[in-house]
Each structure stands twice: as structure tokens, then as C-alpha cells.
Amino acid sequence: PFLLLQEFPDEFVDYEPQHEALRKKKEAKLDGDGIETDPYEDMKEGAGGEENPEGESGPAADYSIEIDRHRTIVAKTITEIFLFLLRHFKASHIMQASYLSQLVVDANGALVILKFLNQDLAKLEFGTHEAALPWLKDRIMSLEQVLDEAVVLLLKLMYKLCNRSPERIRSFLIQYKAPFIMKRIFNNFEDPECQKAALKLLKVQVKFLHRKWKSGNMKVVSSIYDLIPIKKMDDWMAPESTETDTDSLSQDDIRKINNDFNYYNYWQFYER
């Protein structure tokens, strides 16, 4: 790290750290009696009132942009970590990946993903400036690209959690209107990877949707045929049958199998 500091341009040697700037701003907000006031008061002014109308630039607008930027980057990073762990756990043993996916589902991770995707992502604005040091701008992707990748990774993680699990599909995707969210992502995002990931997740839900939805969304169903590889014996368009519940495992069965695997290999239960 110290060798990297020597390569910085001279104009950035006296760069003021962020915490030092916040400290000086905090001191400037002290009144004559030494009573501390809110250092972010100027950012909060007009957030929803008349002092900062909608569409007008200002500290409150910049603060909102920073929140959107932070949430997008954190979502992308955390999702990459989970996908990395699932891939390596599966390479070690399929039951390790099953146990990790069970922990994510039990912690309402699927609902958190849907909550993030349910917002109007196409209207997120990151401002005209980038949150990066000037000499690093050429080495990173734009924040719009970060948003596209975050959406793709979240859709892939949701697919890994719910694929071949009818109970999870009904409990998390169908019950919480995931088909509507996938359709909106497909229509609003122009990135082919986002569209394919949304259609791939929507494909596993079509079987559990009623006939009225299928007839009213034939354009989306046709796009699945065009963009997603279909196996010869794939019955994803067939209506749900009782054999589906008989052949698949319930969440309690998955927990029991994971507990037996942990006890057999590690001599202890990891789930109390």
C-alpha cells in the first residue's frame, strides 16, 4: 500500500481524508454555547418539503444519489460472495451447497432479493459524477453497468435458491408476485444478460401460474422460447400436477437431510 501511495500524482498528496472533512464540518456546526447540531442538516433540508422541490439539485439530492450508489454496490458485492460460496461448496459436496442455500432461505434471503428487485431500478439516478478517485476512473466500470451486473447476479442467486424446489417457488416467487417483477425487469432493461436472467427465473414459475396469466403474457412466453435453451423433455409449460409435490422434497425434508449429512461427516448438528 505504501508503494502505491508513491505513485499518486502530486496534486493528490494533500488529499483530505473523508473522516477529517466530516470532523471539520462537525466543528463548524457547533453553536456559540458549544452545543452540537446535526452536521447533515443541510443535506436533509428540503428532502420532502418545499425548500428543495423535486428535480432541483442540491445537497439532499446528492445524499439520495449516494444512498442508491451504496445500496447497489453492496448488493452486487454480497451476491457475488454468496454465488462464489455456492459454487465452491457444490464442487466440494452437493450437500454443502444445499445447506448454505437452506440457511439463506431460512434467513429470508429470498425475500430480501425480491424487495431489492421490486423497486423501479430503471429510474435510479447516480448523478453526472462518479464516486471514484480521478486517476481510477479509467479502471472501473460505470455505475449503470454495476446496476446491471447487480441485477443479473441477484437473479442468478434467486434461481439457484429456488430451482427444482416447488415449495420455494410457491412460497417466495408466486406468493410475492415475482412474475410481475421479472416481467418488469425484462421490459425495462436493455442489457441482454438481464433479460435472459429474468426469463430464466420466470421459466421455472410458469408451471405454477394459472392459464389466464399465460394467455395474457404470450409475448414473454415467446421470449422464453427464443432466448432460453429448452430441453426436449422439459415440461415447463405444463400445468402443475400432484406428481410434482410427490417427487420433490419439502423444506423439512431438506433440513433433515442436511442435519444427517452434518452429523455423519462432522459428528455434530449445525442446526439446533
CYANA upper distance limits for C-alpha pairs under 8 A (distance plus 0.5 A):
  1 PRO  CA      5 LEU  CA      6.98
  2 PHE  CA      6 GLN  CA      7.21
  3 LEU  CA      7 GLU  CA      7.51
  4 LEU  CA      8 PHE  CA      7.56
  8 PHE  CA     12 PHE  CA      7.16
  8 PHE  CA     13 VAL  CA      7.63
  9 PRO  CA     13 VAL  CA      7.49
 11 GLU  CA     15 TYR  CA      8.37
 16 GLU  CA     20 GLU  CA      7.12
 16 GLU  CA     21 ALA  CA      7.22
 17 PRO  CA     21 ALA  CA      6.94
 18 GLN  CA     22 LEU  CA      6.78
 19 HIS  CA     23 ARG  CA      6.63
 20 GLU  CA     24 LYS  CA      6.84
 21 ALA  CA     25 LYS  CA      6.66
 22 LEU  CA     26 LYS  CA      6.50
 23 ARG  CA     27 GLU  CA      6.78
 24 LYS  CA     28 ALA  CA      6.71
 25 LYS  CA     29 LYS  CA      6.93
 25 LYS  CA     39 PRO  CA      7.04
 26 LYS  CA     30 LEU  CA      7.47
 26 LYS  CA     36 GLU  CA      8.26
 26 LYS  CA     38 ASP  CA      8.43
 26 LYS  CA     39 PRO  CA      5.85
 29 LYS  CA     36 GLU  CA      6.94
 29 LYS  CA     37 THR  CA      6.23
 29 LYS  CA     38 ASP  CA      7.70
 29 LYS  CA     39 PRO  CA      6.56
 30 LEU  CA     34 GLY  CA      5.96
 30 LEU  CA     35 ILE  CA      6.17
 30 LEU  CA     36 GLU  CA      5.29
 30 LEU  CA     37 THR  CA      6.67
 31 ASP  CA     35 ILE  CA      6.26
 31 ASP  CA     36 GLU  CA      7.32
 31 ASP  CA     37 THR  CA      8.07
 37 THR  CA     41 GLU  CA      8.49
 40 TYR  CA     44 LYS  CA      6.93
 41 GLU  CA     45 GLU  CA      6.74
 42 ASP  CA     59 PRO  CA      7.15
 42 ASP  CA     60 ALA  CA      7.97
 43 MET  CA     47 ALA  CA      8.23
 43 MET  CA     58 GLY  CA      8.33
 43 MET  CA     59 PRO  CA      5.10
 43 MET  CA     60 ALA  CA      4.85
 43 MET  CA     61 ALA  CA      8.44
 43 MET  CA     63 TYR  CA      6.98
 44 LYS  CA     59 PRO  CA      8.19
 44 LYS  CA     60 ALA  CA      6.06
 45 GLU  CA     49 GLY  CA      8.26
 45 GLU  CA     51 GLU  CA      7.38
 45 GLU  CA     52 ASN  CA      7.57
 45 GLU  CA     60 ALA  CA      7.18
 46 GLY  CA     50 GLU  CA      6.62
 46 GLY  CA     51 GLU  CA      5.05
 46 GLY  CA     52 ASN  CA      4.54
 46 GLY  CA     53 PRO  CA      7.50
 46 GLY  CA     60 ALA  CA      7.37
 47 ALA  CA     52 ASN  CA      6.83
 47 ALA  CA     60 ALA  CA      6.13
 47 ALA  CA     61 ALA  CA      8.08
 48 GLY  CA     52 ASN  CA      7.73
 48 GLY  CA     53 PRO  CA      8.08
 49 GLY  CA     53 PRO  CA      7.38
 52 ASN  CA     56 GLU  CA      6.92
 52 ASN  CA     58 GLY  CA      8.00
 52 ASN  CA     60 ALA  CA      8.28
 56 GLU  CA     61 ALA  CA      8.12
 57 SER  CA     61 ALA  CA      6.23
 57 SER  CA     62 ASP  CA      7.96
 58 GLY  CA     62 ASP  CA      6.81
 59 PRO  CA     63 TYR  CA      6.55
 60 ALA  CA     64 SER  CA      6.78
 61 ALA  CA     65 ILE  CA      6.77
 62 ASP  CA     66 GLU  CA      6.73
 62 ASP  CA    127 GLY  CA      8.18
 63 TYR  CA     67 ILE  CA      6.88
 64 SER  CA     68 ASP  CA      6.90
 65 ILE  CA     69 ARG  CA      6.65
 65 ILE  CA    125 GLU  CA      6.95
 65 ILE  CA    126 PHE  CA      5.72
 65 ILE  CA    127 GLY  CA      7.08
 66 GLU  CA     70 HIS  CA      6.53
 66 GLU  CA    126 PHE  CA      7.91
 67 ILE  CA     71 ARG  CA      6.66
 68 ASP  CA     72 THR  CA      6.65
 68 ASP  CA    124 LEU  CA      7.62
 68 ASP  CA    125 GLU  CA      8.20
 68 ASP  CA    126 PHE  CA      7.62
 69 ARG  CA     73 ILE  CA      6.78
 69 ARG  CA    126 PHE  CA      6.91
 69 ARG  CA    143 LEU  CA      7.96
 70 HIS  CA     74 VAL  CA      6.59
 71 ARG  CA     75 ALA  CA      6.51
 72 THR  CA     76 LYS  CA      6.76
 72 THR  CA    146 VAL  CA      7.81
 72 THR  CA    147 LEU  CA      6.60
 72 THR  CA    150 ALA  CA      7.33
 73 ILE  CA     77 THR  CA      6.69
 73 ILE  CA    146 VAL  CA      7.47
 73 ILE  CA    147 LEU  CA      8.25
 73 ILE  CA    150 ALA  CA      8.11
 74 VAL  CA     78 ILE  CA      6.58
 75 ALA  CA     79 THR  CA      6.57
 75 ALA  CA    150 ALA  CA      6.93
 76 LYS  CA     80 GLU  CA      6.69
 76 LYS  CA    146 VAL  CA      7.94
 76 LYS  CA    147 LEU  CA      8.34
 76 LYS  CA    149 GLU  CA      7.54
 76 LYS  CA    150 ALA  CA      4.85
 76 LYS  CA    151 VAL  CA      8.30
 76 LYS  CA    153 LEU  CA      7.42
 76 LYS  CA    154 LEU  CA      8.12
 77 THR  CA     81 ILE  CA      6.91
 78 ILE  CA     82 PHE  CA      6.93
 79 THR  CA     83 LEU  CA      6.68
 79 THR  CA    150 ALA  CA      8.17
 79 THR  CA    153 LEU  CA      6.73
 79 THR  CA    154 LEU  CA      6.72
 79 THR  CA    157 LEU  CA      7.58
 80 GLU  CA     84 PHE  CA      6.51
 80 GLU  CA    153 LEU  CA      7.35
 81 ILE  CA     85 LEU  CA      6.71
 82 PHE  CA     86 LEU  CA      6.61
 82 PHE  CA    157 LEU  CA      8.21
 83 LEU  CA     87 ARG  CA      6.67
 83 LEU  CA    157 LEU  CA      6.96
 84 PHE  CA     88 HIS  CA      6.84
 85 LEU  CA     89 PHE  CA      6.38
 85 LEU  CA     97 ALA  CA      8.45
 86 LEU  CA     90 LYS  CA      6.46
 86 LEU  CA     97 ALA  CA      5.80
 86 LEU  CA    100 LEU  CA      7.65
 86 LEU  CA    101 SER  CA      8.20
 87 ARG  CA     91 ALA  CA      6.74
 87 ARG  CA     97 ALA  CA      8.06
 88 HIS  CA     92 SER  CA      6.79
 89 PHE  CA     93 HIS  CA      6.56
 89 PHE  CA     94 ILE  CA      7.45
 89 PHE  CA     96 GLN  CA      5.87
 89 PHE  CA     97 ALA  CA      5.45
 90 LYS  CA     94 ILE  CA      5.07
 90 LYS  CA     95 MET  CA      7.84
 90 LYS  CA     96 GLN  CA      6.90
 90 LYS  CA     97 ALA  CA      5.46
 92 SER  CA     96 GLN  CA      7.91
 93 HIS  CA     97 ALA  CA      7.52
 94 ILE  CA     98 SER  CA      6.79
 95 MET  CA     99 TYR  CA      6.54
 95 MET  CA    258 ASN  CA      7.11
 95 MET  CA    261 PHE  CA      7.74
 96 GLN  CA    100 LEU  CA      6.83
 97 ALA  CA    101 SER  CA      6.67
 98 SER  CA    102 GLN  CA      6.61
 98 SER  CA    258 ASN  CA      7.82
 99 TYR  CA    103 LEU  CA      6.83
 99 TYR  CA    255 ARG  CA      8.31
 99 TYR  CA    258 ASN  CA      6.32
100 LEU  CA    104 VAL  CA      6.86
101 SER  CA    105 VAL  CA      6.68
101 SER  CA    161 LEU  CA      6.38
102 GLN  CA    106 ASP  CA      6.53
102 GLN  CA    254 ILE  CA      8.37
102 GLN  CA    255 ARG  CA      7.90
103 LEU  CA    107 ALA  CA      6.62
104 VAL  CA    108 ASN  CA      7.10
104 VAL  CA    109 GLY  CA      5.62
104 VAL  CA    110 ALA  CA      7.86
105 VAL  CA    109 GLY  CA      5.83
105 VAL  CA    110 ALA  CA      6.38
105 VAL  CA    161 LEU  CA      7.85
108 ASN  CA    112 VAL  CA      6.94
109 GLY  CA    113 ILE  CA      6.82
110 ALA  CA    114 LEU  CA      6.85
110 ALA  CA    158 MET  CA      6.99
110 ALA  CA    161 LEU  CA      8.22
110 ALA  CA    172 PHE  CA      7.30
111 LEU  CA    115 LYS  CA      6.57
111 LEU  CA    172 PHE  CA      7.29
112 VAL  CA    116 PHE  CA      6.85
113 ILE  CA    117 LEU  CA      6.77
113 ILE  CA    154 LEU  CA      7.04
113 ILE  CA    158 MET  CA      7.87
114 LEU  CA    118 ASN  CA      6.33
114 LEU  CA    178 ALA  CA      7.71
115 LYS  CA    119 GLN  CA      7.57
117 LEU  CA    121 LEU  CA      7.74
117 LEU  CA    151 VAL  CA      7.83
117 LEU  CA    181 ILE  CA      7.50
118 ASN  CA    181 ILE  CA      6.42
120 ASP  CA    124 LEU  CA      7.72
122 ALA  CA    188 ASN  CA      6.80
122 ALA  CA    189 PHE  CA      7.54
126 PHE  CA    130 GLU  CA      8.32
126 PHE  CA    143 LEU  CA      7.63
126 PHE  CA    144 GLU  CA      8.47
130 GLU  CA    137 LYS  CA      8.42
130 GLU  CA    142 SER  CA      8.13
130 GLU  CA    143 LEU  CA      8.09
132 ALA  CA    136 LEU  CA      7.01
132 ALA  CA    137 LYS  CA      6.73
133 LEU  CA    137 LYS  CA      7.08
136 LEU  CA    140 ILE  CA      7.27
137 LYS  CA    141 MET  CA      8.48
141 MET  CA    145 GLN  CA      6.75
141 MET  CA    146 VAL  CA      7.39
142 SER  CA    146 VAL  CA      6.96
143 LEU  CA    147 LEU  CA      6.67
144 GLU  CA    148 ASP  CA      6.90
145 GLN  CA    149 GLU  CA      6.70
146 VAL  CA    150 ALA  CA      6.51
147 LEU  CA    151 VAL  CA      6.73
148 ASP  CA    152 VAL  CA      6.79
148 ASP  CA    191 ASP  CA      7.67
148 ASP  CA    194 CYS  CA      7.20
149 GLU  CA    153 LEU  CA      6.59
149 GLU  CA    194 CYS  CA      8.38
150 ALA  CA    154 LEU  CA      6.59
151 VAL  CA    155 LEU  CA      6.67
151 VAL  CA    194 CYS  CA      7.20
152 VAL  CA    156 LYS  CA      6.71
152 VAL  CA    193 GLU  CA      7.18
152 VAL  CA    194 CYS  CA      5.73
152 VAL  CA    197 ALA  CA      6.57
152 VAL  CA    198 ALA  CA      8.45
153 LEU  CA    157 LEU  CA      6.64
154 LEU  CA    158 MET  CA      6.68
155 LEU  CA    159 TYR  CA      6.63
155 LEU  CA    197 ALA  CA      6.46
155 LEU  CA    198 ALA  CA      7.00
155 LEU  CA    201 LEU  CA      7.48
156 LYS  CA    160 LYS  CA      6.78
156 LYS  CA    197 ALA  CA      7.05
156 LYS  CA    201 LEU  CA      8.39
157 LEU  CA    161 LEU  CA      6.77
158 MET  CA    162 CYS  CA      6.70
158 MET  CA    201 LEU  CA      8.17
159 TYR  CA    163 ASN  CA      5.99
159 TYR  CA    200 LYS  CA      8.33
159 TYR  CA    201 LEU  CA      6.12
162 CYS  CA    166 PRO  CA      8.13
162 CYS  CA    168 ARG  CA      6.03
162 CYS  CA    169 ILE  CA      6.22
163 ASN  CA    169 ILE  CA      8.21
163 ASN  CA    204 VAL  CA      7.45
164 ARG  CA    248 SER  CA      8.16
165 SER  CA    169 ILE  CA      6.79
165 SER  CA    248 SER  CA      7.22
165 SER  CA    249 LEU  CA      7.78
165 SER  CA    250 SER  CA      8.40
166 PRO  CA    170 ARG  CA      6.65
166 PRO  CA    244 THR  CA      7.96
166 PRO  CA    245 ASP  CA      7.63
166 PRO  CA    248 SER  CA      7.61
167 GLU  CA    171 SER  CA      6.45
167 GLU  CA    250 SER  CA      6.95
167 GLU  CA    251 GLN  CA      7.82
168 ARG  CA    172 PHE  CA      6.22
168 ARG  CA    173 LEU  CA      7.83
169 ILE  CA    173 LEU  CA      5.53
169 ILE  CA    174 ILE  CA      6.73
169 ILE  CA    204 VAL  CA      8.42
169 ILE  CA    205 GLN  CA      7.26
170 ARG  CA    174 ILE  CA      5.35
170 ARG  CA    175 GLN  CA      6.48
170 ARG  CA    208 PHE  CA      7.93
171 SER  CA    175 GLN  CA      6.08
171 SER  CA    176 TYR  CA      8.28
172 PHE  CA    176 TYR  CA      6.38
172 PHE  CA    178 ALA  CA      8.34
173 LEU  CA    177 LYS  CA      6.75
173 LEU  CA    178 ALA  CA      5.23
173 LEU  CA    179 PRO  CA      7.75
173 LEU  CA    205 GLN  CA      7.98
174 ILE  CA    178 ALA  CA      6.39
174 ILE  CA    179 PRO  CA      7.50
174 ILE  CA    205 GLN  CA      7.67
174 ILE  CA    208 PHE  CA      8.05
174 ILE  CA    209 LEU  CA      8.21
177 LYS  CA    181 ILE  CA      7.33
178 ALA  CA    182 MET  CA      6.65
179 PRO  CA    183 LYS  CA      6.60
179 PRO  CA    202 LEU  CA      6.65
179 PRO  CA    205 GLN  CA      7.83
180 PHE  CA    184 ARG  CA      6.74
181 ILE  CA    185 ILE  CA      6.77
182 MET  CA    186 PHE  CA      6.66
182 MET  CA    198 ALA  CA      5.71
182 MET  CA    199 LEU  CA      7.53
182 MET  CA    201 LEU  CA      8.11
182 MET  CA    202 LEU  CA      6.87
183 LYS  CA    187 ASN  CA      6.76
183 LYS  CA    198 ALA  CA      7.95
183 LYS  CA    199 LEU  CA      8.46
183 LYS  CA    220 VAL  CA      7.83
184 ARG  CA    188 ASN  CA      6.46
185 ILE  CA    189 PHE  CA      6.26
185 ILE  CA    194 CYS  CA      7.95
185 ILE  CA    195 GLN  CA      7.50
185 ILE  CA    198 ALA  CA      7.22
186 PHE  CA    190 GLU  CA      8.37
186 PHE  CA    194 CYS  CA      7.61
186 PHE  CA    195 GLN  CA      5.29
186 PHE  CA    198 ALA  CA      6.68
186 PHE  CA    199 LEU  CA      7.74
187 ASN  CA    195 GLN  CA      8.47
189 PHE  CA    194 CYS  CA      7.13
189 PHE  CA    195 GLN  CA      7.31
190 GLU  CA    194 CYS  CA      8.11
190 GLU  CA    195 GLN  CA      7.83
191 ASP  CA    195 GLN  CA      6.97
192 PRO  CA    196 LYS  CA      6.61
193 GLU  CA    197 ALA  CA      6.58
194 CYS  CA    198 ALA  CA      6.63
195 GLN  CA    199 LEU  CA      6.63
196 LYS  CA    200 LYS  CA      6.45
196 LYS  CA    227 LEU  CA      7.06
196 LYS  CA    228 ILE  CA      7.36
197 ALA  CA    201 LEU  CA      6.82
198 ALA  CA    202 LEU  CA      6.60
199 LEU  CA    203 LYS  CA      6.44
199 LEU  CA    220 VAL  CA      8.38
199 LEU  CA    223 SER  CA      8.17
199 LEU  CA    224 ILE  CA      6.34
199 LEU  CA    228 ILE  CA      7.79
200 LYS  CA    204 VAL  CA      7.60
200 LYS  CA    224 ILE  CA      7.87
200 LYS  CA    228 ILE  CA      7.00
201 LEU  CA    205 GLN  CA      7.61
202 LEU  CA    206 VAL  CA      6.97
203 LYS  CA    207 LYS  CA      8.47
203 LYS  CA    224 ILE  CA      7.44
203 LYS  CA    236 TRP  CA      7.29
204 VAL  CA    236 TRP  CA      7.14
205 GLN  CA    209 LEU  CA      7.17
206 VAL  CA    214 LYS  CA      8.07
206 VAL  CA    236 TRP  CA      7.05
206 VAL  CA    237 MET  CA      6.74
207 LYS  CA    236 TRP  CA      5.97
207 LYS  CA    237 MET  CA      5.92
207 LYS  CA    238 ALA  CA      6.29
207 LYS  CA    239 PRO  CA      5.66
207 LYS  CA    240 GLU  CA      6.09
208 PHE  CA    239 PRO  CA      7.20
208 PHE  CA    240 GLU  CA      6.17
209 LEU  CA    213 TRP  CA      7.06
209 LEU  CA    214 LYS  CA      7.74
209 LEU  CA    239 PRO  CA      8.36
210 HIS  CA    214 LYS  CA      7.30
210 HIS  CA    239 PRO  CA      8.38
211 ARG  CA    215 SER  CA      6.72
212 LYS  CA    216 GLY  CA      6.66
213 TRP  CA    217 ASN  CA      6.63
214 LYS  CA    218 MET  CA      6.63
214 LYS  CA    221 VAL  CA      7.89
217 ASN  CA    221 VAL  CA      6.99
218 MET  CA    222 SER  CA      6.44
219 LYS  CA    223 SER  CA      6.77
220 VAL  CA    224 ILE  CA      6.92
221 VAL  CA    225 TYR  CA      7.15
222 SER  CA    226 ASP  CA      6.83
223 SER  CA    227 LEU  CA      6.45
223 SER  CA    228 ILE  CA      8.40
224 ILE  CA    228 ILE  CA      5.78
225 TYR  CA    229 PRO  CA      7.82
225 TYR  CA    230 ILE  CA      7.57
230 ILE  CA    234 ASP  CA      7.12
240 GLU  CA    244 THR  CA      7.43
241 SER  CA    245 ASP  CA      8.18
242 THR  CA    246 THR  CA      7.06
243 GLU  CA    247 ASP  CA      6.59
244 THR  CA    248 SER  CA      6.74
245 ASP  CA    249 LEU  CA      8.09
249 LEU  CA    253 ASP  CA      6.31
249 LEU  CA    254 ILE  CA      6.98
250 SER  CA    254 ILE  CA      6.84
251 GLN  CA    255 ARG  CA      6.72
252 ASP  CA    256 LYS  CA      6.70
253 ASP  CA    257 ILE  CA      6.71
254 ILE  CA    258 ASN  CA      6.64
255 ARG  CA    259 ASN  CA      6.61
256 LYS  CA    260 ASP  CA      6.66
257 ILE  CA    261 PHE  CA      6.64
258 ASN  CA    262 ASN  CA      6.68
259 ASN  CA    263 TYR  CA      6.60
259 ASN  CA    269 PHE  CA      6.30
259 ASN  CA    270 TYR  CA      7.42
259 ASN  CA    271 GLU  CA      7.33
260 ASP  CA    264 TYR  CA      6.48
260 ASP  CA    269 PHE  CA      8.28
261 PHE  CA    265 ASN  CA      6.62
262 ASN  CA    266 TYR  CA      5.91
262 ASN  CA    267 TRP  CA      7.34
262 ASN  CA    268 GLN  CA      6.84
262 ASN  CA    269 PHE  CA      6.41
262 ASN  CA    270 TYR  CA      7.26
263 TYR  CA    267 TRP  CA      4.91
263 TYR  CA    268 GLN  CA      5.02
263 TYR  CA    269 PHE  CA      5.78
264 TYR  CA    268 GLN  CA      8.26
